[in-house]
Each structure stands twice: as structure tokens, then as C-alpha cells.
Amino acid sequence: MEALRKEFGGPEVEPHITVAGSILFNRSEAIEKFIGACNEINPYVCQVDQLETSKFYFQCVSLVFQTDHQLTQETGLLAARMYCNSANMPHLSLFYGDLTDEEKKRAVEIVKSVDEGLCTISFTINRMQLYRVNFADKTQKSWEMVSECNLRPKI
């Protein structure tokens, strides 16, 4: 979000929802498992539960989604197919950074002033992307999209 970067600095964050954690496969294995998982996962609705701040750089200011049965089932299936230990708490990062507690309070105020409805939106996830990520790169500039796949259509 431009307003947060203007206030606190930090990199431009490409909007994305983190669904599963790190995997250790070669490129072709990762793509094969990813496409296989996407062919088993149904599109699902994400409903924002809350705007949250965190001590973690990559989750400093995020929208966290309600964890209903469908969300848990579909993200859990992806994690299992990709051999992740467990699915991450699905979230949409709005800002990457290391902020003090006071700055985090200010960040929440900024987000709410820019778009109050952002904290209550819902939308359907119908495709996923697989990224190769270098966690040492806090800018996302080295992140590489490896594959993109539509989720299986509901029957």
C-alpha cells in the first residue's frame, strides 16, 4: 500500500496471499506437484477476518482470513500435496517492514483511513501461483513465478 510506504518506507509489495510454506523440490518436481494439487483443489472464498500486525517482517501489516472448513480443507490439501509440514495461516500482506508497536498502531489507522471496507472484503480464489522465493531478499525483486494454474472448476 502506497500510503504505508510513504509513511514508513519499505519495499513495494506485489499483492499475494500466502497459502503454503516452503518446499524443497527441484523445479520440475515442484511444478508437477503444484499442478497436481491445483487439479484437486476447489475454488474457495476468502473472507477477511481482521487487519493484523506482526513482529515478522513479511507479515508486518496483513489481512488475515476467516478459517472456515472450506479454507482449512483446501489449503490443507495443497500443503499435503506439496509436502509442507502444514498450511500457513492464509494472509494477504499489505506492508513488509520492521515497525515499533507505536508505528504498527499508526499503520492500522492508515489502512483504515485509506479503505475502511478493505477489512471486510471477500473474494473467490480460483487460481494459484507457485513462486521461487529468496527470503533474504526483502524486496521481492528476486522472486520468480514458476507456475500458474487454475483450480479445478466446481462440478
Buried (B, 14 or more C-beta within 10 A) or exposed (E): BEBBBEBBEBBEBEEBBBBBEEBEEEEEEBBEBBBEBBEEBBBBEBEBBEBBBBEEBBBBBBBBBEBEEEBEEBBBBBBBBBEBEEBBBBBBBBBBBEBEEEBBEBBBEBBEEEEEEBBEEEEEBBEBBBBEBEEEEBEBEEBEEBBEBEBEEEE
